[in-house]
Amino acid sequence: MKLSAPKQVTWWIAIILGGLAILNQYGILSVGLGNNFVLLLLGYLLLVIGTAVKGL
């Protein structure tokens, strides 16, 4: 499998999801999912899929 860097939009969405999880953890922002792990997992999975799938 040949890996490639994710597009910049994909990377920024993953960073925003991680940032929301951090802000939610410290009570600065309430996202409403109730579980910060879900936000971090979504961001990480987005980066993994963006690296594995060309053009994402």
PDBQT receptor file of N, H, CA, C and O in Angstrom, charges set to zero:
ATOM      1  N   MET A   1       0.850  -1.160   0.000  1.00  0.00    +0.000 N 
ATOM      2  CA  MET A   1       0.000   0.000   0.000  1.00  0.00    +0.000 C 
ATOM      3  C   MET A   1       0.906   1.236   0.000  1.00  0.00    +0.000 C 
ATOM      4  O   MET A   1       1.806   1.358   0.831  1.00  0.00    +0.000 OA
ATOM      5  N   LYS A   2       0.659   2.128  -0.923  1.00  0.00    +0.000 N 
ATOM      6  H   LYS A   2      -0.073   2.029  -1.598  1.00  0.00    +0.000 HD
ATOM      7  CA  LYS A   2       1.429   3.362  -1.010  1.00  0.00    +0.000 C 
ATOM      8  C   LYS A   2       0.663   4.469  -0.283  1.00  0.00    +0.000 C 
ATOM      9  O   LYS A   2      -0.490   4.762  -0.600  1.00  0.00    +0.000 OA
ATOM     10  N   LEU A   3       1.325   5.065   0.684  1.00  0.00    +0.000 N 
ATOM     11  H   LEU A   3       2.261   4.827   0.941  1.00  0.00    +0.000 HD
ATOM     12  CA  LEU A   3       0.689   6.112   1.476  1.00  0.00    +0.000 C 
ATOM     13  C   LEU A   3       1.010   7.478   0.893  1.00  0.00    +0.000 C 
ATOM     14  O   LEU A   3       2.076   7.687   0.314  1.00  0.00    +0.000 OA
ATOM     15  N   SER A   4       0.079   8.398   1.052  1.00  0.00    +0.000 N 
ATOM     16  H   SER A   4      -0.787   8.229   1.523  1.00  0.00    +0.000 HD
ATOM     17  CA  SER A   4       0.291   9.769   0.598  1.00  0.00    +0.000 C 
ATOM     18  C   SER A   4      -0.217  10.726   1.673  1.00  0.00    +0.000 C 
ATOM     19  O   SER A   4      -1.031  10.364   2.523  1.00  0.00    +0.000 OA
ATOM     20  N   ALA A   5       0.280  11.936   1.610  1.00  0.00    +0.000 N 
ATOM     21  H   ALA A   5       0.941  12.230   0.920  1.00  0.00    +0.000 HD
ATOM     22  CA  ALA A   5      -0.149  12.941   2.589  1.00  0.00    +0.000 C 
ATOM     23  C   ALA A   5      -1.611  13.308   2.346  1.00  0.00    +0.000 C 
ATOM     24  O   ALA A   5      -2.038  13.423   1.197  1.00  0.00    +0.000 OA
ATOM     25  N   PRO A   6      -2.375  13.491   3.414  1.00  0.00    +0.000 N 
ATOM     26  CA  PRO A   6      -3.767  13.912   3.224  1.00  0.00    +0.000 C 
ATOM     27  C   PRO A   6      -3.828  15.337   2.687  1.00  0.00    +0.000 C 
ATOM     28  O   PRO A   6      -2.885  16.114   2.838  1.00  0.00    +0.000 OA
ATOM     29  N   LYS A   7      -4.945  15.663   2.062  1.00  0.00    +0.000 N 
ATOM     30  H   LYS A   7      -5.711  15.032   1.939  1.00  0.00    +0.000 HD
ATOM     31  CA  LYS A   7      -5.118  17.034   1.579  1.00  0.00    +0.000 C 
ATOM     32  C   LYS A   7      -5.176  17.980   2.769  1.00  0.00    +0.000 C 
ATOM     33  O   LYS A   7      -5.435  17.568   3.899  1.00  0.00    +0.000 OA
ATOM     34  N   GLN A   8      -4.935  19.240   2.495  1.00  0.00    +0.000 N 
ATOM     35  H   GLN A   8      -4.725  19.574   1.576  1.00  0.00    +0.000 HD
ATOM     36  CA  GLN A   8      -4.892  20.232   3.563  1.00  0.00    +0.000 C 
ATOM     37  C   GLN A   8      -6.247  20.368   4.253  1.00  0.00    +0.000 C 
ATOM     38  O   GLN A   8      -6.303  20.579   5.464  1.00  0.00    +0.000 OA
ATOM     39  N   VAL A   9      -7.326  20.251   3.506  1.00  0.00    +0.000 N 
ATOM     40  H   VAL A   9      -7.280  20.079   2.522  1.00  0.00    +0.000 HD
ATOM     41  CA  VAL A   9      -8.668  20.349   4.107  1.00  0.00    +0.000 C 
ATOM     42  C   VAL A   9      -8.898  19.199   5.079  1.00  0.00    +0.000 C 
ATOM     43  O   VAL A   9      -9.438  19.403   6.166  1.00  0.00    +0.000 OA
ATOM     44  N   THR A  10      -8.491  17.991   4.695  1.00  0.00    +0.000 N 
ATOM     45  H   THR A  10      -8.053  17.825   3.811  1.00  0.00    +0.000 HD
ATOM     46  CA  THR A  10      -8.645  16.823   5.562  1.00  0.00    +0.000 C 
ATOM     47  C   THR A  10      -7.847  17.014   6.845  1.00  0.00    +0.000 C 
ATOM     48  O   THR A  10      -8.326  16.709   7.937  1.00  0.00    +0.000 OA
ATOM     49  N   TRP A  11      -6.637  17.516   6.704  1.00  0.00    +0.000 N 
ATOM     50  H   TRP A  11      -6.248  17.764   5.817  1.00  0.00    +0.000 HD
ATOM     51  CA  TRP A  11      -5.774  17.739   7.855  1.00  0.00    +0.000 C 
ATOM     52  C   TRP A  11      -6.387  18.767   8.798  1.00  0.00    +0.000 C 
ATOM     53  O   TRP A  11      -6.388  18.565  10.013  1.00  0.00    +0.000 OA
ATOM     54  N   TRP A  12      -6.905  19.858   8.262  1.00  0.00    +0.000 N 
ATOM     55  H   TRP A  12      -6.905  20.022   7.276  1.00  0.00    +0.000 HD
ATOM     56  CA  TRP A  12      -7.501  20.907   9.096  1.00  0.00    +0.000 C 
ATOM     57  C   TRP A  12      -8.754  20.421   9.815  1.00  0.00    +0.000 C 
ATOM     58  O   TRP A  12      -8.981  20.785  10.969  1.00  0.00    +0.000 OA
ATOM     59  N   ILE A  13      -9.567  19.609   9.155  1.00  0.00    +0.000 N 
ATOM     60  H   ILE A  13      -9.383  19.314   8.217  1.00  0.00    +0.000 HD
ATOM     61  CA  ILE A  13     -10.763  19.066   9.814  1.00  0.00    +0.000 C 
ATOM     62  C   ILE A  13     -10.352  18.192  10.997  1.00  0.00    +0.000 C 
ATOM     63  O   ILE A  13     -10.967  18.259  12.061  1.00  0.00    +0.000 OA
ATOM     64  N   ALA A  14      -9.314  17.373  10.815  1.00  0.00    +0.000 N 
ATOM     65  H   ALA A  14      -8.814  17.319   9.951  1.00  0.00    +0.000 HD
ATOM     66  CA  ALA A  14      -8.831  16.523  11.904  1.00  0.00    +0.000 C 
ATOM     67  C   ALA A  14      -8.287  17.367  13.056  1.00  0.00    +0.000 C 
ATOM     68  O   ALA A  14      -8.511  17.042  14.221  1.00  0.00    +0.000 OA
ATOM     69  N   ILE A  15      -7.575  18.448  12.737  1.00  0.00    +0.000 N 
ATOM     70  H   ILE A  15      -7.393  18.712  11.790  1.00  0.00    +0.000 HD
ATOM     71  CA  ILE A  15      -7.046  19.342  13.773  1.00  0.00    +0.000 C 
ATOM     72  C   ILE A  15      -8.191  20.013  14.535  1.00  0.00    +0.000 C 
ATOM     73  O   ILE A  15      -8.127  20.151  15.757  1.00  0.00    +0.000 OA
ATOM     74  N   ILE A  16      -9.228  20.426  13.823  1.00  0.00    +0.000 N 
ATOM     75  H   ILE A  16      -9.280  20.314  12.831  1.00  0.00    +0.000 HD
ATOM     76  CA  ILE A  16     -10.384  21.062  14.465  1.00  0.00    +0.000 C 
ATOM     77  C   ILE A  16     -11.092  20.079  15.390  1.00  0.00    +0.000 C 
ATOM     78  O   ILE A  16     -11.495  20.454  16.491  1.00  0.00    +0.000 OA
ATOM     79  N   LEU A  17     -11.250  18.829  14.962  1.00  0.00    +0.000 N 
ATOM     80  H   LEU A  17     -10.922  18.524  14.067  1.00  0.00    +0.000 HD
ATOM     81  CA  LEU A  17     -11.879  17.823  15.823  1.00  0.00    +0.000 C 
ATOM     82  C   LEU A  17     -11.058  17.606  17.095  1.00  0.00    +0.000 C 
ATOM     83  O   LEU A  17     -11.620  17.509  18.186  1.00  0.00    +0.000 OA
ATOM     84  N   GLY A  18      -9.744  17.530  16.960  1.00  0.00    +0.000 N 
ATOM     85  H   GLY A  18      -9.288  17.609  16.074  1.00  0.00    +0.000 HD
ATOM     86  CA  GLY A  18      -8.886  17.387  18.134  1.00  0.00    +0.000 C 
ATOM     87  C   GLY A  18      -8.962  18.598  19.046  1.00  0.00    +0.000 C 
ATOM     88  O   GLY A  18      -8.994  18.461  20.269  1.00  0.00    +0.000 OA
ATOM     89  N   GLY A  19      -8.992  19.789  18.452  1.00  0.00    +0.000 N 
ATOM     90  H   GLY A  19      -8.966  19.901  17.459  1.00  0.00    +0.000 HD
ATOM     91  CA  GLY A  19      -9.114  21.013  19.240  1.00  0.00    +0.000 C 
ATOM     92  C   GLY A  19     -10.432  21.085  19.988  1.00  0.00    +0.000 C 
ATOM     93  O   GLY A  19     -10.479  21.517  21.140  1.00  0.00    +0.000 OA
ATOM     94  N   LEU A  20     -11.500  20.662  19.331  1.00  0.00    +0.000 N 
ATOM     95  H   LEU A  20     -11.462  20.312  18.395  1.00  0.00    +0.000 HD
ATOM     96  CA  LEU A  20     -12.807  20.636  20.003  1.00  0.00    +0.000 C 
ATOM     97  C   LEU A  20     -12.795  19.676  21.184  1.00  0.00    +0.000 C 
ATOM     98  O   LEU A  20     -13.391  19.957  22.224  1.00  0.00    +0.000 OA
ATOM     99  N   ALA A  21     -12.117  18.541  21.024  1.00  0.00    +0.000 N 
ATOM    100  H   ALA A  21     -11.633  18.313  20.180  1.00  0.00    +0.000 HD
ATOM    101  CA  ALA A  21     -12.029  17.577  22.125  1.00  0.00    +0.000 C 
ATOM    102  C   ALA A  21     -11.279  18.178  23.308  1.00  0.00    +0.000 C 
ATOM    103  O   ALA A  21     -11.671  17.979  24.458  1.00  0.00    +0.000 OA
ATOM    104  N   ILE A  22     -10.203  18.911  23.033  1.00  0.00    +0.000 N 
ATOM    105  H   ILE A  22      -9.884  19.073  22.099  1.00  0.00    +0.000 HD
ATOM    106  CA  ILE A  22      -9.430  19.535  24.112  1.00  0.00    +0.000 C 
ATOM    107  C   ILE A  22     -10.250  20.621  24.799  1.00  0.00    +0.000 C 
ATOM    108  O   ILE A  22     -10.291  20.685  26.028  1.00  0.00    +0.000 OA
ATOM    109  N   LEU A  23     -10.904  21.475  24.012  1.00  0.00    +0.000 N 
ATOM    110  H   LEU A  23     -10.870  21.424  23.014  1.00  0.00    +0.000 HD
ATOM    111  CA  LEU A  23     -11.724  22.538  24.600  1.00  0.00    +0.000 C 
ATOM    112  C   LEU A  23     -12.888  21.962  25.398  1.00  0.00    +0.000 C 
ATOM    113  O   LEU A  23     -13.256  22.504  26.440  1.00  0.00    +0.000 OA
ATOM    114  N   ASN A  24     -13.463  20.876  24.917  1.00  0.00    +0.000 N 
ATOM    115  H   ASN A  24     -13.164  20.436  24.070  1.00  0.00    +0.000 HD
ATOM    116  CA  ASN A  24     -14.565  20.224  25.620  1.00  0.00    +0.000 C 
ATOM    117  C   ASN A  24     -14.075  19.588  26.924  1.00  0.00    +0.000 C 
ATOM    118  O   ASN A  24     -14.793  19.597  27.923  1.00  0.00    +0.000 OA
ATOM    119  N   GLN A  25     -12.878  19.046  26.920  1.00  0.00    +0.000 N 
ATOM    120  H   GLN A  25     -12.294  19.039  26.108  1.00  0.00    +0.000 HD
ATOM    121  CA  GLN A  25     -12.321  18.405  28.112  1.00  0.00    +0.000 C 
ATOM    122  C   GLN A  25     -12.161  19.401  29.254  1.00  0.00    +0.000 C 
ATOM    123  O   GLN A  25     -12.434  19.074  30.409  1.00  0.00    +0.000 OA
ATOM    124  N   TYR A  26     -11.722  20.609  28.936  1.00  0.00    +0.000 N 
ATOM    125  H   TYR A  26     -11.500  20.874  27.997  1.00  0.00    +0.000 HD
ATOM    126  CA  TYR A  26     -11.485  21.620  29.964  1.00  0.00    +0.000 C 
ATOM    127  C   TYR A  26     -12.694  22.513  30.217  1.00  0.00    +0.000 C 
ATOM    128  O   TYR A  26     -12.601  23.472  30.984  1.00  0.00    +0.000 OA
ATOM    129  N   GLY A  27     -13.819  22.216  29.590  1.00  0.00    +0.000 N 
ATOM    130  H   GLY A  27     -13.895  21.438  28.967  1.00  0.00    +0.000 HD
ATOM    131  CA  GLY A  27     -15.047  22.941  29.861  1.00  0.00    +0.000 C 
ATOM    132  C   GLY A  27     -15.142  24.303  29.210  1.00  0.00    +0.000 C 
ATOM    133  O   GLY A  27     -16.036  25.082  29.540  1.00  0.00    +0.000 OA
ATOM    134  N   ILE A  28     -14.242  24.609  28.291  1.00  0.00    +0.000 N 
ATOM    135  H   ILE A  28     -13.515  23.977  28.023  1.00  0.00    +0.000 HD
ATOM    136  CA  ILE A  28     -14.269  25.901  27.610  1.00  0.00    +0.000 C 
ATOM    137  C   ILE A  28     -15.392  25.937  26.584  1.00  0.00    +0.000 C 
ATOM    138  O   ILE A  28     -16.013  26.978  26.369  1.00  0.00    +0.000 OA
ATOM    139  N   LEU A  29     -15.644  24.809  25.960  1.00  0.00    +0.000 N 
ATOM    140  H   LEU A  29     -15.139  23.964  26.135  1.00  0.00    +0.000 HD
ATOM    141  CA  LEU A  29     -16.659  24.707  24.922  1.00  0.00    +0.000 C 
ATOM    142  C   LEU A  29     -17.394  23.388  25.107  1.00  0.00    +0.000 C 
ATOM    143  O   LEU A  29     -16.768  22.358  25.354  1.00  0.00    +0.000 OA
ATOM    144  N   SER A  30     -18.698  23.412  24.990  1.00  0.00    +0.000 N 
ATOM    145  H   SER A  30     -19.207  24.249  24.789  1.00  0.00    +0.000 HD
ATOM    146  CA  SER A  30     -19.476  22.185  25.106  1.00  0.00    +0.000 C 
ATOM    147  C   SER A  30     -19.955  21.767  23.726  1.00  0.00    +0.000 C 
ATOM    148  O   SER A  30     -20.795  22.434  23.122  1.00  0.00    +0.000 OA
ATOM    149  N   VAL A  31     -19.414  20.660  23.229  1.00  0.00    +0.000 N 
ATOM    150  H   VAL A  31     -18.731  20.118  23.720  1.00  0.00    +0.000 HD
ATOM    151  CA  VAL A  31     -19.738  20.180  21.892  1.00  0.00    +0.000 C 
ATOM    152  C   VAL A  31     -21.042  19.401  21.898  1.00  0.00    +0.000 C 
ATOM    153  O   VAL A  31     -21.804  19.476  20.935  1.00  0.00    +0.000 OA
ATOM    154  N   GLY A  32     -21.313  18.663  22.950  1.00  0.00    +0.000 N 
ATOM    155  H   GLY A  32     -20.694  18.602  23.733  1.00  0.00    +0.000 HD
ATOM    156  CA  GLY A  32     -22.570  17.956  23.051  1.00  0.00    +0.000 C 
ATOM    157  C   GLY A  32     -22.473  16.463  22.806  1.00  0.00    +0.000 C 
ATOM    158  O   GLY A  32     -23.445  15.744  23.038  1.00  0.00    +0.000 OA
ATOM    159  N   LEU A  33     -21.331  15.972  22.344  1.00  0.00    +0.000 N 
ATOM    160  H   LEU A  33     -20.541  16.555  22.156  1.00  0.00    +0.000 HD
ATOM    161  CA  LEU A  33     -21.194  14.531  22.157  1.00  0.00    +0.000 C 
ATOM    162  C   LEU A  33     -21.039  13.821  23.495  1.00  0.00    +0.000 C 
ATOM    163  O   LEU A  33     -21.386  12.646  23.619  1.00  0.00    +0.000 OA
ATOM    164  N   GLY A  34     -20.525  14.518  24.483  1.00  0.00    +0.000 N 
ATOM    165  H   GLY A  34     -20.242  15.472  24.382  1.00  0.00    +0.000 HD
ATOM    166  CA  GLY A  34     -20.418  13.936  25.809  1.00  0.00    +0.000 C 
ATOM    167  C   GLY A  34     -19.181  13.092  26.012  1.00  0.00    +0.000 C 
ATOM    168  O   GLY A  34     -18.861  12.737  27.146  1.00  0.00    +0.000 OA
ATOM    169  N   ASN A  35     -18.481  12.763  24.950  1.00  0.00    +0.000 N 
ATOM    170  H   ASN A  35     -18.741  13.052  24.028  1.00  0.00    +0.000 HD
ATOM    171  CA  ASN A  35     -17.309  11.916  25.070  1.00  0.00    +0.000 C 
ATOM    172  C   ASN A  35     -16.193  12.487  24.202  1.00  0.00    +0.000 C 
ATOM    173  O   ASN A  35     -16.285  12.474  22.975  1.00  0.00    +0.000 OA
ATOM    174  N   ASN A  36     -15.150  12.982  24.837  1.00  0.00    +0.000 N 
ATOM    175  H   ASN A  36     -15.075  12.992  25.834  1.00  0.00    +0.000 HD
ATOM    176  CA  ASN A  36     -14.037  13.568  24.101  1.00  0.00    +0.000 C 
ATOM    177  C   ASN A  36     -13.275  12.527  23.298  1.00  0.00    +0.000 C 
ATOM    178  O   ASN A  36     -12.681  12.839  22.266  1.00  0.00    +0.000 OA
ATOM    179  N   PHE A  37     -13.297  11.294  23.774  1.00  0.00    +0.000 N 
ATOM    180  H   PHE A  37     -13.780  11.041  24.612  1.00  0.00    +0.000 HD
ATOM    181  CA  PHE A  37     -12.610  10.222  23.054  1.00  0.00    +0.000 C 
ATOM    182  C   PHE A  37     -13.175  10.058  21.654  1.00  0.00    +0.000 C 
ATOM    183  O   PHE A  37     -12.432   9.776  20.714  1.00  0.00    +0.000 OA
ATOM    184  N   VAL A  38     -14.483  10.231  21.509  1.00  0.00    +0.000 N 
ATOM    185  H   VAL A  38     -15.086  10.460  22.273  1.00  0.00    +0.000 HD
ATOM    186  CA  VAL A  38     -15.119  10.103  20.192  1.00  0.00    +0.000 C 
ATOM    187  C   VAL A  38     -14.578  11.162  19.238  1.00  0.00    +0.000 C 
ATOM    188  O   VAL A  38     -14.287  10.852  18.082  1.00  0.00    +0.000 OA
ATOM    189  N   LEU A  39     -14.438  12.390  19.691  1.00  0.00    +0.000 N 
ATOM    190  H   LEU A  39     -14.674  12.642  20.630  1.00  0.00    +0.000 HD
ATOM    191  CA  LEU A  39     -13.904  13.457  18.843  1.00  0.00    +0.000 C 
ATOM    192  C   LEU A  39     -12.461  13.176  18.438  1.00  0.00    +0.000 C 
ATOM    193  O   LEU A  39     -12.097  13.337  17.273  1.00  0.00    +0.000 OA
ATOM    194  N   LEU A  40     -11.642  12.757  19.396  1.00  0.00    +0.000 N 
ATOM    195  H   LEU A  40     -11.938  12.627  20.343  1.00  0.00    +0.000 HD
ATOM    196  CA  LEU A  40     -10.256  12.445  19.076  1.00  0.00    +0.000 C 
ATOM    197  C   LEU A  40     -10.160  11.259  18.129  1.00  0.00    +0.000 C 
ATOM    198  O   LEU A  40      -9.339  11.259  17.211  1.00  0.00    +0.000 OA
ATOM    199  N   LEU A  41     -10.990  10.256  18.345  1.00  0.00    +0.000 N 
ATOM    200  H   LEU A  41     -11.657  10.256  19.090  1.00  0.00    +0.000 HD
ATOM    201  CA  LEU A  41     -10.987   9.083  17.475  1.00  0.00    +0.000 C 
ATOM    202  C   LEU A  41     -11.397   9.448  16.058  1.00  0.00    +0.000 C 
ATOM    203  O   LEU A  41     -10.791   8.967  15.099  1.00  0.00    +0.000 OA
ATOM    204  N   LEU A  42     -12.408  10.283  15.907  1.00  0.00    +0.000 N 
ATOM    205  H   LEU A  42     -12.899  10.673  16.686  1.00  0.00    +0.000 HD
ATOM    206  CA  LEU A  42     -12.832  10.712  14.573  1.00  0.00    +0.000 C 
ATOM    207  C   LEU A  42     -11.728  11.479  13.854  1.00  0.00    +0.000 C 
ATOM    208  O   LEU A  42     -11.503  11.274  12.661  1.00  0.00    +0.000 OA
ATOM    209  N   GLY A  43     -11.048  12.350  14.565  1.00  0.00    +0.000 N 
ATOM    210  H   GLY A  43     -11.230  12.516  15.534  1.00  0.00    +0.000 HD
ATOM    211  CA  GLY A  43      -9.945  13.094  13.964  1.00  0.00    +0.000 C 
ATOM    212  C   GLY A  43      -8.811  12.183  13.534  1.00  0.00    +0.000 C 
ATOM    213  O   GLY A  43      -8.259  12.342  12.446  1.00  0.00    +0.000 OA
ATOM    214  N   TYR A  44      -8.463  11.227  14.386  1.00  0.00    +0.000 N 
ATOM    215  H   TYR A  44      -8.912  11.097  15.270  1.00  0.00    +0.000 HD
ATOM    216  CA  TYR A  44      -7.387  10.292  14.065  1.00  0.00    +0.000 C 
ATOM    217  C   TYR A  44      -7.768   9.400  12.889  1.00  0.00    +0.000 C 
ATOM    218  O   TYR A  44      -6.963   9.193  11.981  1.00  0.00    +0.000 OA
ATOM    219  N   LEU A  45      -8.985   8.871  12.901  1.00  0.00    +0.000 N 
ATOM    220  H   LEU A  45      -9.638   9.039  13.639  1.00  0.00    +0.000 HD
ATOM    221  CA  LEU A  45      -9.427   8.024  11.791  1.00  0.00    +0.000 C 
ATOM    222  C   LEU A  45      -9.471   8.796  10.481  1.00  0.00    +0.000 C 
ATOM    223  O   LEU A  45      -9.150   8.249   9.426  1.00  0.00    +0.000 OA
ATOM    224  N   LEU A  46      -9.862  10.052  10.543  1.00  0.00    +0.000 N 
ATOM    225  H   LEU A  46     -10.122  10.496  11.400  1.00  0.00    +0.000 HD
ATOM    226  CA  LEU A  46      -9.868  10.879   9.340  1.00  0.00    +0.000 C 
ATOM    227  C   LEU A  46      -8.457  11.022   8.778  1.00  0.00    +0.000 C 
ATOM    228  O   LEU A  46      -8.266  10.960   7.564  1.00  0.00    +0.000 OA
ATOM    229  N   LEU A  47      -7.472  11.211   9.647  1.00  0.00    +0.000 N 
ATOM    230  H   LEU A  47      -7.627  11.261  10.633  1.00  0.00    +0.000 HD
ATOM    231  CA  LEU A  47      -6.091  11.304   9.181  1.00  0.00    +0.000 C 
ATOM    232  C   LEU A  47      -5.591   9.981   8.613  1.00  0.00    +0.000 C 
ATOM    233  O   LEU A  47      -4.895   9.968   7.599  1.00  0.00    +0.000 OA
ATOM    234  N   VAL A  48      -5.937   8.874   9.252  1.00  0.00    +0.000 N 
ATOM    235  H   VAL A  48      -6.503   8.884  10.076  1.00  0.00    +0.000 HD
ATOM    236  CA  VAL A  48      -5.513   7.561   8.753  1.00  0.00    +0.000 C 
ATOM    237  C   VAL A  48      -6.129   7.277   7.393  1.00  0.00    +0.000 C 
ATOM    238  O   VAL A  48      -5.437   6.830   6.478  1.00  0.00    +0.000 OA
ATOM    239  N   ILE A  49      -7.417   7.531   7.253  1.00  0.00    +0.000 N 
ATOM    240  H   ILE A  49      -7.979   7.895   7.996  1.00  0.00    +0.000 HD
ATOM    241  CA  ILE A  49      -8.087   7.299   5.969  1.00  0.00    +0.000 C 
ATOM    242  C   ILE A  49      -7.556   8.260   4.915  1.00  0.00    +0.000 C 
ATOM    243  O   ILE A  49      -7.370   7.870   3.763  1.00  0.00    +0.000 OA
ATOM    244  N   GLY A  50      -7.312   9.508   5.292  1.00  0.00    +0.000 N 
ATOM    245  H   GLY A  50      -7.463   9.825   6.228  1.00  0.00    +0.000 HD
ATOM    246  CA  GLY A  50      -6.766  10.481   4.352  1.00  0.00    +0.000 C 
ATOM    247  C   GLY A  50      -5.373  10.122   3.874  1.00  0.00    +0.000 C 
ATOM    248  O   GLY A  50      -4.992  10.468   2.756  1.00  0.00    +0.000 OA
ATOM    249  N   THR A  51      -4.610   9.430   4.709  1.00  0.00    +0.000 N 
ATOM    250  H   THR A  51      -4.921   9.149   5.617  1.00  0.00    +0.000 HD
ATOM    251  CA  THR A  51      -3.275   8.991   4.316  1.00  0.00    +0.000 C 
ATOM    252  C   THR A  51      -3.338   7.751   3.433  1.00  0.00    +0.000 C 
ATOM    253  O   THR A  51      -2.537   7.605   2.510  1.00  0.00    +0.000 OA
ATOM    254  N   ALA A  52      -4.280   6.862   3.707  1.00  0.00    +0.000 N 
ATOM    255  H   ALA A  52      -4.931   6.980   4.456  1.00  0.00    +0.000 HD
ATOM    256  CA  ALA A  52      -4.369   5.606   2.966  1.00  0.00    +0.000 C 
ATOM    257  C   ALA A  52      -5.062   5.755   1.617  1.00  0.00    +0.000 C 
ATOM    258  O   ALA A  52      -4.725   5.040   0.674  1.00  0.00    +0.000 OA
ATOM    259  N   VAL A  53      -6.014   6.661   1.508  1.00  0.00    +0.000 N 
ATOM    260  H   VAL A  53      -6.288   7.242   2.275  1.00  0.00    +0.000 HD
ATOM    261  CA  VAL A  53      -6.790   6.828   0.276  1.00  0.00    +0.000 C 
ATOM    262  C   VAL A  53      -6.235   8.020  -0.491  1.00  0.00    +0.000 C 
ATOM    263  O   VAL A  53      -6.185   9.135   0.027  1.00  0.00    +0.000 OA
ATOM    264  N   LYS A  54      -5.827   7.779  -1.705  1.00  0.00    +0.000 N 
ATOM    265  H   LYS A  54      -5.868   6.872  -2.126  1.00  0.00    +0.000 HD
ATOM    266  CA  LYS A  54      -5.252   8.858  -2.511  1.00  0.00    +0.000 C 
ATOM    267  C   LYS A  54      -6.346   9.846  -2.908  1.00  0.00    +0.000 C 
ATOM    268  O   LYS A  54      -7.425   9.451  -3.349  1.00  0.00    +0.000 OA
ATOM    269  N   GLY A  55      -6.054  11.120  -2.747  1.00  0.00    +0.000 N 
ATOM    270  H   GLY A  55      -5.177  11.440  -2.389  1.00  0.00    +0.000 HD
ATOM    271  CA  GLY A  55      -6.988  12.167  -3.147  1.00  0.00    +0.000 C 
ATOM    272  C   GLY A  55      -7.972  12.595  -2.080  1.00  0.00    +0.000 C 
ATOM    273  O   GLY A  55      -8.881  13.377  -2.357  1.00  0.00    +0.000 OA
ATOM    274  N   LEU A  56      -7.808  12.094  -0.860  1.00  0.00    +0.000 N 
ATOM    275  H   LEU A  56      -7.070  11.458  -0.635  1.00  0.00    +0.000 HD
ATOM    276  CA  LEU A  56      -8.756  12.474   0.199  1.00  0.00    +0.000 C 
ATOM    277  C   LEU A  56      -8.130  13.481   1.112  1.00  0.00    +0.000 C 
ATOM    278  O   LEU A  56      -8.765  13.927   2.068  1.00  0.00    +0.000 OA
TER     279      LEU A  56
